[in-house]
Amino acid sequence: MKNRKEEKSGQSRRDFIKNAALASSIFIVPRHVLGGVGFTAPSDQLNLAAIGAGGKGISDIKNASVNGRERVVALCDVDFSGSAKQSIENFPNAKRYADYREMLDKEKDIDGVTISTPDHVHGPAAKYAMERGKHVYVQKPLTHNIREARLLTEMARDQKVVTQMGNQGASNPLLGMVQKWVDSGKLGKISKVQIWTNRPVWPQGFAFPQPNPSQRPDALNWDLWLGPAPEIPYTPNLHPFNWRGWWDYGTGALGDVGCHLIDIPFRTLGLHYPTAAECSVGTVFTRMWTPDYHPEGCPASSYITINFNTTEKSQSPIEMTWSDGGIRPSRPAAIPPDHDMGGANSANGVLIIGEHGVISTNINDSSPLMPKLYMNDGSTDFGPEKEDGDEPEYGHQRKWVDACKAGFRSKEHQELTSSFDYAGPMTETVLMGNLAIRSYMLRRENPQGQMEFFGRRKLLWDGDNMRITNLEEANQFVGREYRPGFEV
């Protein structure tokens, strides 16, 4: 690794001044006397930058600034004509860049960056920043593929930078209620988890849109938007949102909400790398009795089973099922027929199922956790109908900033709910579902001249070595190829 910096936040401007004051006999006037209540000295401020200033990036960098407590010095976006204009209004003095590489090379005083780009840029941008000793806050999913997640996890430790993934529900204090129920043993032996979502809520499951260079917006830097993906002419209906359903850029329904939902059982049951995955996908019939086949994109719906070994908190192997496209699991008998499962209208949710009862809960961008415990004997325990506290996104970004100031080995860093030591393996599990989907779509010509799907099997996973052991062709989806200049 190049440009290694030993615990950058621990040797910041703030610590330099503090240590210099301790070494001196000069009396230092307290800054609250000089600047008033709530004043933060410039030497105590972090210099922050945003890579991806529109969309989710608006709230990520704003929340990281902690109401102006920290200094936002630069904004990077490939198109400042859209929603990124809001970040310009929030931080009018920040310098603007289209290329994060140029920004990070020129702005030497940046301490940390928020990365809120399409999924395919997360890994390259985070790697580039960490190589330069920057702390990083990366939106979910942490990366576009499993190999990137493993690399960033290891790199964060090597570079000694403070990290956080943007699954803000992990900082919701009500998650502790779910953990308490699991740890109490009330459910008995837990062997099954069911997760579902109404995603996709964007176009998905059909042929890739046709390029049309004449429609490229003047303000969009298309080449930088493509980043590590193959070079193609400008294609409408990808930027700024509909990229999610195409493998070169997005990670589908799993990447959108999986890091919120899968986080709950992964965390509370103490899960680690999966041992196997198997899936089936919905098909769209566009010609007479012939399913449409689009391996370049995510399917309209999928059903995935992921297996885990026993852990300290789960004394039996765990079978986790995931369904998207609005397909919900069957209702356990312990949940009354007129109760929502998971979140509002049962649109998204998690069921943790044990011998003696079930936990029903949910977390995503629009619905609170609202944990509910249903026991088979009819007794229940519910979380509050309304959450306490008014800190944006449970302080998820602010806690990262506080940890950046405290340093890599600090208690604040250890207490982050989604530092890469946790978020990396959890993201690998989320992306394991996509590996199963893409393997399911593999096909080849058999000796009879017919096309056959040969990847439709249970995939056995060696997590330590990041390999499918019973289908070599599936390992092409563990990583990806990169355009020069954007390698991970």
N, C-alpha and C positions, 0 to 999 in steps of 0.2 A: 504494500500500500504506500502511496506517495503522500508527501506533505503531512505526515503524521504530526498531530499537535497534542501534547499531553494535557488533558483536562483543561481545555480552553476556558470554560466558564469559571473554573477555580482560580485562574490567573487573569481575571478580567480587570478592566479599569477600576471597578468597584473595590476589588481586593487590593489592588496596588495602592490606592489612596488609604484604605483602612490600615494596611500594614505599615505604610509610611508614617501614618499618624501615631501608631503604637510605638514606632521606633524613635519618635521625636518627643522633645519635652515641650513643644509648642502647644498651647491650649487651642483646641479646635472648637469653634462655636457650633453647637448643634444645628443641623440644617433646618429643623422645624422652626427654630428661632428666625433664621434668615428667610425661609421660604413659606412659612405658614403651614397650617395643618394640611396634610395630604400632599405636600410638595415632595417630588422625587428629584434628587440631584441628577444632572446629566450624567455624572460618572456612575450612577446606579442604574441607569437605563440600559436595557438591551437594544441593540440595533437589529431590527427585524426586516425581513423582505418576504414578499409573496411570489411564489411561482404558480401562476394561475390566479388571477385577481378577480375573475367573474364567477358567477354561479355560486357554488359552495365556498369558493375562495373569499367571497365578500365577508361572510361571517367568520371564517377561520382567521383571517388576518386582523379583523376588527376585534374579535374576542381575545386574540393573542396580545393585542396592544393594551388590554385591560384599561379601557376608557382613557387612553392617552398616557398611562403610566409608563409604557415603553415607547420607543421611538421607531416608527416605520420609515425606513430610509429608501426603499426601492420596491417597485411593483413590476412584475414581468407577466406579460400576456401576449398571445399571438394575435389578439383582436381587441383593441380598446374601444371599439365602436358600440359594443353590446353592453352586457350587464357589468363588465369591468369598469364602466364609467362610474359606478357607485363607489368603487374603491378609490378612484381618483378624487371624487368629492370628499371621501372620508379622510384622505391623506394627500392633500394638494401639493405638499412639498416633497413628496417622494419622487425619486427619479424613475423614469419609465424605460423598460426594455422589452424587446420581443423575444430575445434569446437568453435563456437562463444561464447559459455558459458564459456569455459576454458579461452579464450582470455579476456573476460570482467572481469572475476574473478581475473586473474593474473595481467593484465595491469591496475593498479589502476589510472594511470594518464591520461587515455583517456578522452578527453572532449566531443567528438562527433564521430558518426559513420555514414557511408553511408551503406545502405542495398540494395544490387542489386542481390538478389537471385531469384530462381523461386518463383512464387506467394505464394505458400503454406507456405513458411518460413518467409515471411514479418512480419506477426503478431507476431509469437513467438519470433523472433529476436528483433523486436522493443520493445516489452513488456519487455524482459529481459534487454535490454539496458536502457530503461527509468526507470525501477525499481532501477537501479544503478546510476541514475541522469545524464545519458548521453543525449546530444542533438542528434536528429536522422534526417537523410535524407533518405527517403524510396522511392524506385522506384514505379512507377505505376504498377498495381493498388495498392493503399495503403495496402489493405489486400485481403485475399482469400475469405472472406465472410462478410456479413453485421454486424454480432455481433462483430467481431474483429474490424471493422472500428469504431463502436460506442465506444468500450472499449478503443481503442488507443486515440480517440479524447478526451474522458474524462480524461484518464490517463495523457496525455500531460499537461492538465490544472492543475491537482493535483500535478504533479511532478515539474511543472514550468520549463519545458525544451523547447527549441526552435526546431521547427519541420518544415519540408518541404517535400512535395511529388514530385516525379520526373517527373511531366508533364511540361517539360521546356517551352512549347509553351505558358503557362500561363504568362511567363515573357516577351513575345514578345510585344514590345511597340505598334505594329500595332493593337493589340487587343483593344487598346483604341479607334481606329477608329470605330470598330464595336460598342463599347459601346456608342460612341457619336451619331451614327446613331439611335441606339435604344432609347437613352434618348431624342433625338430631337423630337420624335413623328412623324417623316416623314412617317413611315410605317403605321401609323394609328394603329388600334387595331391588336395586334399580337396574333394569336391563334394556329399557327401550326409551328412545327419545324421538318425538315426531315434530317436524318443523315444516311450515308452509308459508306461502306468500301469494299475494295477488299480482306480483310482478310477473312478466314485464308489463309496464304501462307506457311503452314506446313501441314503435314498429319493429317486429322481429319475426323470423320464421319464413322469410321469402327471399327471392334472389337479390343479390347485391345491386344497389342502384347504379344507374349508368353515369359515367363521368360526363361533365359538361363544363369545360373550362371557361366558357363565355359567361357563366353565371357566378364566377368567383367574386365575392365582395372585395372591393378595393382595399379595405382596411385589414383583411385577413392575410396573414403570412402562412400560406398553405404548406409550404415546405417545412416550416418549423412545427406546424400542427401535426404533420405526419410523423415527425420525430424519428423513432426507431423503425417504424412500419415501412413496408415497401413503397417505393416512389410510384405514385399514380397521378393522373391528371385530377384537377379539382372535381370532386363528386358532391353534388348537392345532397341534402338530407343526412349529413353526418355531423357536421359542426352546427350548433354548439352542444347538442344533446343526444341525437339518435345514433351516435357511434356505439352505444352500449351493446347493441345486438350483433356486432361483427367482431370476430376473433382477433383481427389485426389490431383493434383499438380497445375493445371492451371485454368484459367478463360476464355479461348477461345478468340474469336475475340474481344469481349467486353473488356476483361481485357487487351488485347494487345494495342488497339488503342482507346477504348472508353473514357479513361480519358483524351485523347487529344481532341477528337471531341466533346464529350458531355460537356466538360468544357466550350466551347464557349457559347452555349445558357444558360447553367446553371448559369454561371457568369453574362452575360450581361442582362439576364432577371430576375436575383435575385431569382432563383428557390430554393425550399427547398425539403423536403421529398415528394416523389410521393404519390398519392392517390390510384392508381390502375395500373395494368400491365396485358397485354394479348399478347400471341405470337402464332406463327405457325412456324414449322421447315420443312426444306427440307428433303426428304427421299431418301435413296439409295436402289434401287431394286436389290438384289443379287440373289434371287431365283424367279421363275416364279410368277409374280404379288404379291410378298410378300415383304413388306418393311423391310429392315434390322433394328434391334432394338438394340441399344447399350447405355443403360442408364448410363454407366460408363464414357462416353465421350461426348464431344460437337458435335452437328450436323454439317453437311457440310455447311449449310446455315440456316439463321433464319430471321424472320420478327417480330418485337416487337413494341407494342404500350404502351407508358407510359404516364399517365395523371398527371397533376399538378393543384393545385388551383391557383387562382389569386395571384399576388404579387404586391408590390409597383410599379414595372417596367412593369408588364404585367397585364393589367386591365381586362383580360378575362382568363378563364381557358386555359391551354396550352396542346395540344396533341403533343407529341414527338414520332416520329417513327424512328426505327433503322432497317437497313437491312444489312446483311453481306453476304459473299459468292459471292460478285461481283454484287449483285442486286441493281440497282439504282432506285430512285424515278422518277416519270414523271417530265419533264421539265416545270417549270412555264412559262406562256406566256410572261412574261416580259424579260426572258433571251433569247437572239437570238439563233437560231438553231445551229449556227456554233461556239458558245462560250462553253468552258469547264465549267462544273458546279463543284464548289468546287475547288479541286486541279488539277494538270496536268492530262490530259486524263480522267478527271472526275472519277478517281479511288477511291478517298475518298473525302468526303465533308460534308458541313453543309448548309442547307437553313433555314433562319429565315423568315417566310412568314407573311406579314401583309396585311391589306386592300388595301394599295396603292403601294406596291412594295415588293421586296425581297432582302435579303442580302445573297450573296453566298460567302462562305469562306472555309478554310481548315487549319488544322495544324496536322502534324505528323512528323516522323523522317526524311522524305526525301523531304518534300514539304513545302514551306513557307506559311504564312498566306494568303497573297494576297486577302484582302477583296474587295468585289465588291458590289455596291449598284445599283440595277435596279429598276427604278420607272415605274409604269404602264403607265405614260404619255410619256415614251421614254427617259427621262433624266437619267443620270448615274453619279456615283462617284466611282472612283477606287483607291485602294491603289497603292503604288509604285511597279513597276515590279521587282525591286531589293531592298533588305533590306539594311539599313545602319548598320554600326557597325560590329566589328569583334570579340567581346567577345564570348567565347564558350557558346553555348546554352543560349544566352541572359543573361548570368551571373546568371543563376538560382541557381547553387551550391554556387557561390561566395557570393551571397546575403544572403544565409542561414548562411554561415560562418561569415559574418559581423554581422548578427543578433545574432549569438551565442556569439560573443564578446561583443555586446552591452547589452545583457541581455533579460530576459523573458518579462519584461514590457516595453521594448524599442520601439521607433518609428520604428526602423529597423525590429523588429519582427512583429509589426502590419502591416507593408507594404509588408511582404512576400506574394506572390500571391497564395501559396498553403500550408500554415500552416494547421495543422490538423483541426483547427476550420472550415476551408473552405473545405479542401480536404476530411475530413471524411464524411460529408453529400453528397458531390458530388460522392464519391466512392460508397456510399450506393445506390445511384441512378443507377450507372453503374451496380452494382451487382444485383440490382432488376431485370434487364433483364435476368440475368442468373438464378435467382430464378424462373422466369416465364418459361424459357426453361426447367428446371429440373422438374417443376410441370407438364408441358405439356407431359412429358414422363412417368408420373406415370401411372401404369396399375394394374389391379387386375382381378380376375376371377369372372364373374357374375353368378347368379343362374343357368343359362343355360350351364355353363361350358366353356364359351367363355371368352377370354381375352378382357377387355375393358379399354380404356384410360379415366380415370375419372377426370383428372386435366385440361382438355381443356376448361377452362372458364376464364372469366375476374376475376383476383385476386384483391380483395380489401385490401388495405394496411393501417394499423395503424402505421404510422411512429414513433410516440412518444414511442410506446410500442413495436415496431419491430415485428409485428404480422400480418399474413394474417388472416382476420376475417371470410372468407367464405369458407376456405378449410384447415382444421387443418393439414392434411398430408403435406401440402406445407411448414409448419413451420420447418420441419426437415432440410430444406436447408438454414435457416437463419444463422445457425452456423455449426459446425462440431464436430466430436469426435477426440480426440488427443491421440497420443501415450504418455505414461508416460515420463516425462522429457521435453516435448515440449508443455505443456498446455498453453492456453490463457484463 
